[in-house]
Amino acid sequence: MKPDHPQHLSQQAITVREATDGDRQAWQDYVRGHPQATFFHRWEWRALMAEQWRHRPVFLIAWRGSAVCGVLPLAHMKTALFGSQLVSLPFCVYGGPLTSDPQALAELDARAVDVATDCGAGHIEYRNLEPRHTDWLGTDLYVTFRRTISADEDANMKAIPRKQRAMVRKGIGNGLSAAIEDADSFFPIYADNVHRHGTPGMPLRWFRALQSAFGDDCDVLVVRDAGGQPVSAVMSFWEASVVLPYYAGDYERARGLAANDFKYWRLICRTAERGRQIYDFGRSKLGTGPYDFKRNWGFEPTPLAYEYRLISSPAVPQNNPNNPKYRLMIETWRKLPRPVVNWLGPHVVRGLG
């Protein structure tokens, strides 16, 4: 098929439909070429939503003639505990519609509303990096932290504020080491960490599935003490120019060794080694320990533009640990035996997304 002429394209109507397996290459090509695309717009999330969490993926693709002009990865989540919602995208901190023009955005929005109405979703949630709508509801709960990384290791060390730099040097002085391992090495450290914090955790199968789906773009850095015992770990996602440390954990004794500080320093070094320019420290909630920790590294917060379109819900949902009604649940969770939380956690977290 001959490509449509740009002037002719602008006169053609936009059609939006649910993407099928045959659209994979067109979807991936569009995402790779879009300057606002994130790791969470990738096609691989479609199968992960269905196979790992039993959430129905609704990946909408907009066409103008033979050219893609927008994509919107969605998943319908329906659980007894948290109800029905249409999210772009569960278990992803960024997402939302990716478009080439305002008309494509309007058409994708309209189709998303139709899908939400048909499936009985109480609301639609877009997890945008930047605002897309003036008439949707929002929240000021989340921020992200991003900074440019130098190719020079000394420059990166000097960019860390003095007190935090001392913690990195403490970890180095404690004889810590870091190496790329796998999901099986990562999981015990992660599971211990989330249990101590009273948070339901992801299952081992999820981390294995991420590594299987994304290959070298999803790796695990494990920190070991001078005796070779694991103390800290992080699973990271890699884009063309960005690294995003996404899941992390530490054993309790990691604090005295400054293993957490050493871990993120080694990831900064690895970011430079792999030729990436942006270190994305990820999403945090305002006023939390992780928020303060990232600021201590010299990263400044940028508000995330999460947007909500209410369908039948009376208000924006508050399904997060800051909600006072979950405090008792968190304290109870901390006291449960580890085998119980490892079994029960995935059933709870499935509805949190």
N, C-alpha and C positions, 0 to 999 in steps of 0.2 A: 504494500500500500504506500502510495506517495504521501509524504508529509504535507499537511495542510499549510498553506501560506499564512503567515501571521495576521495579515489584514483580514483574510477570509475567516480565520479562526475567531477573531474578535466579534464577528457577526453571527457566529453559530451559537445555538442554544446549548446550555450546559445540561448534561444528564448525570444523575447520581444513582448509583446502584450499589448493592452489597458485593464486595469483591469475592471472586472465586479463586481456586487454585491457579487458574490460567492467567490471573492478573499479577501473580507474584513478581515477575520480572519488571513489569511496568511500574508497579508500586515501589519496588526497591530502587529502580533507576530514578524515579521522581524524588524519593527521600534523599538519596545520595546527592542529588543536584540542588537541593533546596537549602538556602543559607540558614534557615531557622529550624532545620530538622534536628532531632535529638536521637539518642540511642533507642528511646522508647517508641519511636515511630517505625521501627524496623518490623518487617513482615513476620519474623520468627515468633513474636509475641502472640500471634494469632493461634498457633497450635499450642503454645504453652498455656494460654488461658483455658482452652478446651480440655486438653489432656491432663494437665496437672491439677486444675481447680474446678473443672466441670462448670465453668462460666461460659455462656454462649458468646463467642466473639462475633461482633458485627463491624467488620472493617468496610467503611464506606469509601468509595472511590468516585471522584467527579471527573467527567470527560467533557472536553469541548472539541467536537469532531474526533480526530484520532489522537489527540494529545491529552494527557492527564493534567488537570488544573487544580487538583486538591485531593487530599486523603484525610480520613478521620478514623483512627483506630479506637473502637469502643468494645466494651464487654458488658453483657447484662449479668449482674450479680443478684441472686435471689436466695436469701437464707432466712431461717426462722428467727434468728437473733437480731439481724440488722435490716430485714426487709428487702425490698426490690429497688435497684438503682442501676442506672446506665452510666458507666464511667469510662473516661479516656485518660488513663488506662489503669485498672487495678494493679497494685503492687509496683507501680511506676510513679516516680515523683514528677515527671514532666510528661507532656503529651498534648492533647487537644488538637484542633484542626490545623492542618498545614495546607495553605492555599496559595494560589498565584494572583488572585484578584478578589475584591469584595463580593462579587456576585457568586463566586464559587463557595465562599464562606456562608453566604445566606442560604444557598441551596443545600449545603451539607447540614446546616443547622435545622432547616425545615425537615430534612429526612430523619435526622436524629430525634426530633420531637415526635414524628410519626412512629418511629421504632419504639420510643419510650412509652408512648400512649398505648400502642398495640400490646406490649409485653407487661404493662401494668407497673412500670417503674415510677417511683415517687418523685424522682428528680433526675436530671442530667448533670454530670460533673465534668468540666474540662480542667485539666491540670496544666495550665499554660505557664510559660516563662514570662510572657508579656500579655497585657490586657487585649482582648479581642472584641469585647462588647461593653457598651455603656449602660445597657438596660438589663443585664443579668446581675444576680446577687453575687457577693464576694465574701472573702474572709481575709483577715490580716494575721492569721495564725502562723503562716509558714514563710520562711525566707530561705534563700540559697546563698552559697558562698563560692565565688569563682575568682581565680587570679591567674595572671600570666606567669609562666615558669620560664626561667632562663635556661639556656643550654649549658651554662657554666655552674658547676656545683658550688663553688665558693660564693657566687652571687646569690644562689638560692639560700645558702646558709645565712648569709648576712641579711637577707630579706625577712628572716624570722625575728620577731622581737626578742630582746635580750633574755628575759626570764624563760621564755619557751625554748630559746636556743640552748640555755643551760640544761634543760631537761633532755634535749636531744643528745647533748654531749655526755650527760650522765648515762643514758642508755648505751652509747658507744663505749664508755668506760667500763660498763658492767659486762662487757664481752658478749653482747647479744649479736646474733646473726639472723639474716633473713634470706629466704629462698622461695622460689615458686613451687608450690605443691598442688594439692587437689582438694576437691570438695570433701572427701573422706577425712582428710587431715583438719580441715576447717570446722567441720560440724561439731565435734565435741566442745571446742572452745566457744563457738557461737551459742550452743545450747546452754552451756553453763552460764554465760553472760546474760542471756535474756531471762533465764529462770531467776537469777538473783535480782533482776530489775522488775520482776512480776509481770513480764510481757509474754504472751503466747508466741511461740517460735515457729518458723518454717520447718518442714521436714527435710531430712537428708535428700530425699528424692528430688526436691525442688532445686537444690544446689547442683546436683548431678545433671538435672535436665537443662539448667542454664548453661553449664559448661558444654554439654553436648550440642545445644542449639547454636551457641555463639563461638565455639572453638577458641581460638587465640584471643578473641575480643572479650573474653571473660576468664580472668585468672585469679589465683589465690596466692597471696603472699603470707607466709607463716614465719613468725619470729620465734626463735629458740634461745634459751638461756645458755650460759657458758658450758653447762653440762649436756646440752643437746635436747633438753626438754621443751616442748612447745608451751608458749605463754601468751601469745597474741596472734591474731590473724585478720586478714581483710580480703574480701572478694571484690574485685573491681571490674567495671565495664570500660572498654576502650573504643573511642570513636576516632574519626580521621584526625582530629586535632585535640581531643579532650580525653582525660581520664576521670572516671567517677568512682571513687571508693564507695561501695554501696552497702554491703553487709559486713559487719565487723564484730569481733568479740575478743575478750581477754579473760584469763583466769584471774582470780582475786590477787594473787601475788605479783601480777604484772605491774601494779602501781608502784611498788617499792623498787622495781627494776627499771622504771621509766620505759617499759616495753611498748606502751601505747604511743608514746612520743617518738620512739625509735622507729616504730612501724610506719608511721605516716611520713617520717623523713626519708626512709628507704623508698617509699612509694613516690615521693617527689623526685628522688634520684632516678628511679626507674622511668618516670614520666619523661625526663630529659633524655635518658638513654634511648627511649623508643621514639624520640623525635616529636613528642606531643608538646603543644604550647600552653594548653589550658588545664589547670588543676581545679577540678570541680569538687569541693569538699561536701557538696550535697545539701539536702534539705534538713532544716532543723526547726523546731517550734520555738517561738520567742520565749525568753526567760527560762530556758532549760540549761542543764549542764552541757550538753553537746553544743548549744549555741555559744556559750561562754568559751568553751574549749577552742572552737574554731576562730573566734575573735582573738584569742590569745596567740594564734599563729599569724596574726596580721591580716586576716581576711575580713572584709567588710560585708555585711549582709545586704542582700537585694531582695525586696519583697517578691513573693511568687503570686502570680495573678490567677488563683483558682477561681473559677466561675461556675455558677449554679443556675440552672433553669428549673424552677419548681413545676412539677406536673400535677401531682396530688398531695405531695408533702406540704405541711403548713409552714415549714421553716427549713433553713439550711441544717443538715445533720451535724451532730457533734460527736462522731464516733472516734474519739481520740483519748489518750490517757489523761489529758488535762481536764476532762469532764469529771466533776466531783462524784457523779454517781458510779464511776468505775473504781474509786479508791479502795473500797472494801474488796472488790474482785481482785485488784492488784496485790493487796496484802495476803489474801487467801492463796493466790497463785504461788506466791513465794514460798509458802509452807508446804505445798504439795510435793510428794516424792518425784524425783526426776523421771522415772519411767512413765509416771502418770502424765506429766506435762508434755513429754515428748510424744505421747500417743494422742492426748486430747488437744494440744496446741494447734495442729493443722486444721482441726474441725472448727475451732474458734476463729483463727486468723483468716480462714476462707471468706468470711463475711466482712472482714475489715478492709481488705484490699489496699 
